């Protein structure tokens, strides 16, 4: 597991806890599933996470505290970086 994945897992844990604390169980579980896959070195965790973003009813539509919104953005940015790195070989 690379340093970006390790950092992403840390961010996902913070995000999961924050979403759970605000009653966003669906998204907390989604984040948890993405993290579970990543911990198992399964790249589908990145794809699963990125599917949460965009479109109606996405994680982007949630009104979050500034700290949680930052974590949401950081998670997306890191996941995109990892996806691009893997895609480019």
DSSP file (Angstrom, degrees, kcal/mol; ACC not computed):
  #  RESIDUE AA STRUCTURE BP1 BP2  ACC     N-H-->O    O-->H-N    N-H-->O    O-->H-N    TCO  KAPPA ALPHA  PHI   PSI    X-CA   Y-CA   Z-CA
    1    1 A X              0   0    0      0, 0.0     2,-0.0     0, 0.0    38,-0.0   0.000 360.0 360.0 360.0 129.6    0.0    0.0    0.0
    2    2 A X     >  -     0   0    0      1,-0.1     4,-2.2     4,-0.0     5,-0.2  -0.257 360.0-101.7 -82.4 171.2    1.4    3.3   -1.0
    3    3 A X  H  > S+     0   0    0      1,-0.2     4,-2.4     2,-0.2     5,-0.2   0.841 120.4  53.5 -63.4 -34.2    1.6    6.5    1.0
    4    4 A X  H  > S+     0   0    0      2,-0.2     4,-2.6     1,-0.2    -1,-0.2   0.900 109.6  48.2 -68.2 -38.4   -1.4    8.1   -0.8
    5    5 A X  H  > S+     0   0    0      2,-0.2     4,-2.6     1,-0.2    -2,-0.2   0.905 111.2  50.8 -67.1 -40.3   -3.5    5.1   -0.1
    6    6 A X  H  X S+     0   0    0     -4,-2.2     4,-1.7     2,-0.2    -2,-0.2   0.924 112.4  46.6 -61.3 -44.8   -2.5    5.2    3.5
    7    7 A X  H  X S+     0   0    0     -4,-2.4     4,-2.2     1,-0.2    -2,-0.2   0.912 111.2  52.1 -63.3 -42.4   -3.4    8.9    3.7
    8    8 A X  H  X S+     0   0    0     -4,-2.6     4,-3.0     1,-0.2    -2,-0.2   0.915 106.9  52.8 -61.3 -43.2   -6.7    8.2    1.9
    9    9 A X  H  X S+     0   0    0     -4,-2.6     4,-2.0     1,-0.2    -1,-0.2   0.888 108.5  50.6 -60.5 -38.5   -7.6    5.5    4.5
   10   10 A X  H  X S+     0   0    0     -4,-1.7     4,-1.9     2,-0.2    -1,-0.2   0.927 112.4  46.3 -63.9 -44.9   -6.9    7.9    7.3
   11   11 A X  H  X S+     0   0    0     -4,-2.2     4,-2.8     1,-0.2    -2,-0.2   0.908 110.3  53.7 -63.8 -42.8   -9.1   10.5    5.7
   12   12 A X  H  X S+     0   0    0     -4,-3.0     4,-3.0     1,-0.2    -1,-0.2   0.877 106.5  52.5 -62.1 -37.0  -11.9    8.0    5.0
   13   13 A X  H  X S+     0   0    0     -4,-2.0     4,-2.3     2,-0.2    -1,-0.2   0.929 111.4  45.9 -65.1 -44.0  -11.9    6.9    8.7
   14   14 A X  H  X S+     0   0    0     -4,-1.9     4,-2.4     2,-0.2    -2,-0.2   0.923 115.1  47.8 -62.3 -43.3  -12.4   10.5    9.8
   15   15 A X  H  X S+     0   0    0     -4,-2.8     4,-2.9     2,-0.2     5,-0.2   0.914 110.5  51.6 -64.3 -43.7  -15.0   11.1    7.2
   16   16 A X  H  X S+     0   0    0     -4,-3.0     4,-2.5     2,-0.2    -2,-0.2   0.931 111.4  46.9 -58.7 -47.4  -16.8    7.8    8.1
   17   17 A X  H  X S+     0   0    0     -4,-2.3     4,-2.4     1,-0.2    -1,-0.2   0.923 113.9  48.1 -61.9 -45.2  -16.9    8.8   11.8
   18   18 A X  H  X S+     0   0    0     -4,-2.4     4,-1.2     2,-0.2    -2,-0.2   0.902 112.3  48.1 -63.8 -42.1  -18.1   12.3   11.0
   19   19 A X  H  <>S+     0   0    0     -4,-2.9     5,-2.7     1,-0.2     3,-0.3   0.908 112.2  49.5 -65.5 -41.0  -20.9   11.1    8.7
   20   20 A X  H ><5S+     0   0    0     -4,-2.5     3,-1.6    -5,-0.2    -2,-0.2   0.909 108.0  53.9 -62.8 -42.0  -22.0    8.5   11.2
   21   21 A X  H 3<5S+     0   0    0     -4,-2.4    -1,-0.2     1,-0.3    -2,-0.2   0.764 108.8  49.4 -65.1 -25.2  -22.1   11.1   14.0
   22   22 A X  T 3<5S-     0   0    0     -4,-1.2    -1,-0.3    -3,-0.3    -2,-0.2   0.290 121.9-104.4 -98.3  10.3  -24.4   13.3   11.8
   23   23 A X  T < 5S+     0   0    0     -3,-1.6     2,-1.5     1,-0.1     3,-0.3   0.607  78.1 135.4  82.3  11.5  -26.8   10.5   11.0
   24   24 A X     >< +     0   0    0     -5,-2.7     4,-2.4     1,-0.2     5,-0.2  -0.482  18.7 157.3 -90.4  65.5  -25.6   10.0    7.5
   25   25 A X  H  >  +     0   0    0     -2,-1.5     4,-2.6     1,-0.2     5,-0.2   0.867  66.0  56.0 -62.8 -39.8  -25.6    6.2    7.9
   26   26 A X  H  > S+     0   0    0     -3,-0.3     4,-2.0     1,-0.2    -1,-0.2   0.949 114.1  39.2 -57.5 -49.7  -25.8    5.4    4.1
   27   27 A X  H  > S+     0   0    0      2,-0.2     4,-2.6     1,-0.2    -1,-0.2   0.840 112.5  56.4 -73.6 -32.2  -22.7    7.4    3.3
   28   28 A X  H  X S+     0   0    0     -4,-2.4     4,-2.1     1,-0.2    -1,-0.2   0.923 110.7  44.9 -61.7 -43.2  -20.9    6.3    6.4
   29   29 A X  H  X S+     0   0    0     -4,-2.6     4,-2.4     2,-0.2    -2,-0.2   0.871 110.9  54.0 -68.3 -37.1  -21.4    2.7    5.3
   30   30 A X  H  X S+     0   0    0     -4,-2.0     4,-2.2    -5,-0.2    -2,-0.2   0.943 110.9  45.5 -60.9 -48.0  -20.4    3.6    1.7
   31   31 A X  H  X S+     0   0    0     -4,-2.6     4,-2.5     1,-0.2    -2,-0.2   0.896 111.1  53.9 -62.1 -41.4  -17.1    5.1    2.9
   32   32 A X  H  X S+     0   0    0     -4,-2.1     4,-2.5     1,-0.2    -1,-0.2   0.898 108.2  49.3 -60.9 -42.0  -16.6    2.1    5.2
   33   33 A X  H  X S+     0   0    0     -4,-2.4     4,-2.1     2,-0.2    -1,-0.2   0.900 110.0  50.9 -65.8 -40.9  -17.0   -0.3    2.2
   34   34 A X  H  X S+     0   0    0     -4,-2.2     4,-2.1     1,-0.2    -2,-0.2   0.938 112.4  46.9 -60.1 -46.2  -14.5    1.7    0.1
   35   35 A X  H  X S+     0   0    0     -4,-2.5     4,-2.7     1,-0.2    -2,-0.2   0.893 108.2  55.6 -63.6 -41.2  -12.0    1.6    3.0
   36   36 A X  H  X S+     0   0    0     -4,-2.5     4,-1.1     1,-0.2    -1,-0.2   0.922 109.6  46.5 -58.2 -44.8  -12.5   -2.1    3.5
   37   37 A X  H  <>S+     0   0    0     -4,-2.1     5,-2.6     1,-0.2     3,-0.3   0.912 112.1  50.2 -64.7 -42.7  -11.7   -2.8   -0.2
   38   38 A X  H ><5S+     0   0    0     -4,-2.1     3,-2.0     1,-0.2    -2,-0.2   0.897 106.2  55.0 -64.2 -40.0   -8.6   -0.6   -0.1
   39   39 A X  H 3<5S+     0   0    0     -4,-2.7    -1,-0.2     1,-0.3    -2,-0.2   0.801 106.0  53.3 -62.5 -27.6   -7.3   -2.3    3.1
   40   40 A X  T 3<5S-     0   0    0     -4,-1.1    -1,-0.3    -3,-0.3    -2,-0.2   0.238 121.3-111.5 -88.8  12.6   -7.5   -5.5    1.2
   41   41 A X  T < 5 +     0   0    0     -3,-2.0     2,-0.7     1,-0.2    -3,-0.2   0.834  69.1 149.0  58.6  35.3   -5.4   -4.0   -1.6
   42   42 A X    > < -     0   0    0     -5,-2.6     3,-2.2     1,-0.1     4,-0.3  -0.893  41.6-155.2-103.5 112.0   -8.5   -4.1   -3.9
   43   43 A X  T >> S+     0   0    0     -2,-0.7     3,-1.6     1,-0.3     4,-1.3   0.712  86.3  80.1 -60.6 -20.5   -8.4   -1.2   -6.4
   44   44 A X  H 3> S+     0   0    0      1,-0.3     4,-3.1     2,-0.2    -1,-0.3   0.719  78.5  72.3 -61.8 -16.5  -12.2   -1.4   -6.7
   45   45 A X  H <> S+     0   0    0     -3,-2.2     4,-2.2     2,-0.2    -1,-0.3   0.873  97.4  47.7 -62.6 -36.4  -12.2    0.6   -3.4
   46   46 A X  H <> S+     0   0    0     -3,-1.6     4,-2.6    -4,-0.3    -2,-0.2   0.942 113.9  46.0 -66.9 -48.2  -11.1    3.6   -5.4
   47   47 A X  H  X S+     0   0    0     -4,-1.3     4,-1.5     1,-0.2    -2,-0.2   0.906 112.9  50.5 -62.0 -41.9  -13.8    3.1   -8.0
   48   48 A X  H  < S+     0   0    0     -4,-3.1     4,-0.5     2,-0.2    -1,-0.2   0.930 111.7  48.1 -61.1 -46.6  -16.4    2.5   -5.4
   49   49 A X  H >< S+     0   0    0     -4,-2.2     3,-1.7     1,-0.2     4,-0.3   0.935 109.8  51.3 -60.4 -47.5  -15.4    5.7   -3.5
   50   50 A X  H >< S+     0   0    0     -4,-2.6     3,-1.4     1,-0.3    -1,-0.2   0.781  98.7  65.9 -65.3 -26.2  -15.5    7.8   -6.7
   51   51 A X  T 3< S+     0   0    0     -4,-1.5    -1,-0.3     1,-0.2    -2,-0.2   0.691  90.1  67.4 -67.2 -16.4  -19.0    6.5   -7.6
   52   52 A X  T <  S+     0   0    0     -3,-1.7     7,-2.6    -4,-0.5     8,-0.5   0.697  91.3  76.8 -73.7 -17.9  -20.2    8.4   -4.5
   53   53 A X  S <  S+     0   0    0     -3,-1.4     0, 0.0    -4,-0.3     0, 0.0  -0.742  83.6  20.6-100.6 139.8  -19.4   11.7   -6.1
   54   54 A X  S    S+     0   0    0     -2,-0.4     5,-0.1     1,-0.2     7,-0.1   0.240  81.9  60.9  90.0 149.7  -21.4   13.4   -8.8
   55   55 A X  S >  S-     0   0    0      3,-0.1     3,-1.3     2,-0.1    -1,-0.2  -0.003  94.3 -42.7  84.9 166.3  -25.0   13.2   -9.9
   56   56 A X  T 3  S+     0   0    0      1,-0.2     3,-0.1     4,-0.1     4,-0.0  -0.417 127.5  17.5 -67.9 138.8  -28.2   13.8   -8.0
   57   57 A X  T 3  S+     0   0    0      1,-0.2    -1,-0.2    -2,-0.1    -2,-0.1   0.633  93.6 143.5  77.2  14.3  -28.3   12.4   -4.5
   58   58 A X  S X  S-     0   0    0     -3,-1.3     3,-1.7     1,-0.1     4,-0.3  -0.235  70.9 -98.8 -81.0 172.6  -24.5   12.1   -4.4
   59   59 A X  G >  S+     0   0    0     -7,-2.6     3,-1.2     1,-0.3    -6,-0.2   0.766 121.6  67.9 -61.4 -24.7  -22.3   12.7   -1.4
   60   60 A X  G 3  S+     0   0    0     -8,-0.5    -1,-0.3     1,-0.2    -7,-0.1   0.751  90.3  63.1 -66.0 -23.2  -21.6   16.1   -2.9
   61   61 A X  G <  S+     0   0    0     -3,-1.7    -1,-0.2    -6,-0.2     2,-0.2   0.608  79.8 106.6 -79.1 -11.0  -25.2   17.1   -2.2
   62   62 A X  S <  S-     0   0    0     -3,-1.2     2,-0.8    -4,-0.3    -3,-0.0  -0.463  70.8-132.9 -72.0 137.5  -24.8   16.7    1.6
   63   63 A X        +     0   0    0     -2,-0.2     2,-0.3     6,-0.0    -1,-0.1  -0.829  42.0 173.8 -86.7 110.5  -24.7   19.9    3.6
   64   64 A X        -     0   0    0     -2,-0.8   -45,-0.0     1,-0.1     0, 0.0  -0.768  37.2 -93.7-119.8 161.1  -21.7   19.2    5.9
   65   65 A X     >  -     0   0    0     -2,-0.3     4,-2.8     1,-0.1     5,-0.2  -0.283  48.0-103.6 -61.6 159.3  -19.7   21.1    8.4
   66   66 A X  H  > S+     0   0    0      1,-0.2     4,-2.1     2,-0.2     5,-0.2   0.880 122.2  52.0 -56.2 -38.5  -16.6   22.8    6.9
   67   67 A X  H  > S+     0   0    0      2,-0.2     4,-2.0     1,-0.2    -1,-0.2   0.928 112.8  43.3 -65.3 -44.5  -14.3   20.1    8.4
   68   68 A X  H  > S+     0   0    0      2,-0.2     4,-2.6     1,-0.2    -2,-0.2   0.882 112.0  53.9 -68.9 -36.8  -16.3   17.3    6.9
   69   69 A X  H  X S+     0   0    0     -4,-2.8     4,-2.2     2,-0.2    -1,-0.2   0.892 108.5  50.1 -62.7 -38.8  -16.6   19.1    3.6
   70   70 A X  H  X S+     0   0    0     -4,-2.1     4,-3.1    -5,-0.2    -2,-0.2   0.917 110.5  49.2 -65.2 -43.0  -12.9   19.4    3.5
   71   71 A X  H  X S+     0   0    0     -4,-2.0     4,-2.8     2,-0.2    -2,-0.2   0.911 109.6  52.5 -61.9 -41.8  -12.4   15.7    4.2
   72   72 A X  H  X S+     0   0    0     -4,-2.6     4,-1.9     2,-0.2    -1,-0.2   0.922 113.5  43.6 -59.5 -44.8  -14.9   14.9    1.5
   73   73 A X  H  X S+     0   0    0     -4,-2.2     4,-2.8     2,-0.2    -2,-0.2   0.919 113.1  50.9 -67.5 -44.1  -12.9   17.0   -1.0
   74   74 A X  H  X S+     0   0    0     -4,-3.1     4,-2.5     1,-0.2     5,-0.2   0.897 109.3  51.5 -60.7 -40.7   -9.6   15.6    0.2
   75   75 A X  H  X S+     0   0    0     -4,-2.8     4,-2.4     2,-0.2    -1,-0.2   0.923 111.7  46.9 -62.7 -44.3  -10.9   12.0   -0.2
   76   76 A X  H  X S+     0   0    0     -4,-1.9     4,-2.6    -5,-0.2     5,-0.2   0.942 112.3  49.3 -62.1 -48.2  -12.0   12.7   -3.7
   77   77 A X  H  X S+     0   0    0     -4,-2.8     4,-2.2     1,-0.2    -2,-0.2   0.913 113.7  45.3 -60.5 -44.4   -8.8   14.4   -4.7
   78   78 A X  H  X S+     0   0    0     -4,-2.5     4,-2.6     2,-0.2    -1,-0.2   0.914 112.2  51.4 -66.2 -42.7   -6.6   11.6   -3.4
   79   79 A X  H  X S+     0   0    0     -4,-2.4     4,-2.7    -5,-0.2    -2,-0.2   0.905 110.7  49.0 -61.4 -41.0   -8.8    8.9   -4.9
   80   80 A X  H  X S+     0   0    0     -4,-2.6     4,-2.7     2,-0.2     5,-0.2   0.916 110.3  51.2 -64.0 -42.9   -8.5   10.7   -8.3
   81   81 A X  H  X S+     0   0    0     -4,-2.2     4,-2.3    -5,-0.2    -2,-0.2   0.923 112.6  46.0 -59.3 -44.4   -4.7   11.0   -7.9
   82   82 A X  H  X S+     0   0    0     -4,-2.6     4,-2.5     2,-0.2     5,-0.2   0.921 112.0  50.9 -65.6 -44.1   -4.5    7.3   -7.2
   83   83 A X  H  X S+     0   0    0     -4,-2.7     4,-2.6     1,-0.2    -2,-0.2   0.924 112.4  46.4 -59.2 -45.2   -6.8    6.3  -10.1
   84   84 A X  H  X S+     0   0    0     -4,-2.7     4,-2.0     2,-0.2    -1,-0.2   0.894 111.5  51.9 -65.6 -39.8   -4.8    8.4  -12.5
   85   85 A X  H  < S+     0   0    0     -4,-2.3     4,-0.4    -5,-0.2    -2,-0.2   0.914 113.3  43.8 -62.6 -43.6   -1.5    7.0  -11.2
   86   86 A X  H >< S+     0   0    0     -4,-2.5     3,-0.9     1,-0.2    -2,-0.2   0.894 112.9  52.4 -69.2 -40.0   -2.8    3.4  -11.6
   87   87 A X  H 3< S+     0   0    0     -4,-2.6    -2,-0.2     1,-0.2    -1,-0.2   0.836 106.3  53.3 -65.8 -32.8   -4.3    4.2  -15.1
   88   88 A X  T 3<        0   0    0     -4,-2.0    -1,-0.2    -5,-0.2    -2,-0.2   0.543 360.0 360.0 -83.4  -4.8   -1.0    5.6  -16.4
   89   89 A X    <         0   0    0     -3,-0.9    -3,-0.2    -4,-0.4    -2,-0.1   0.457 360.0 360.0  90.4 360.0    0.9    2.5  -15.4
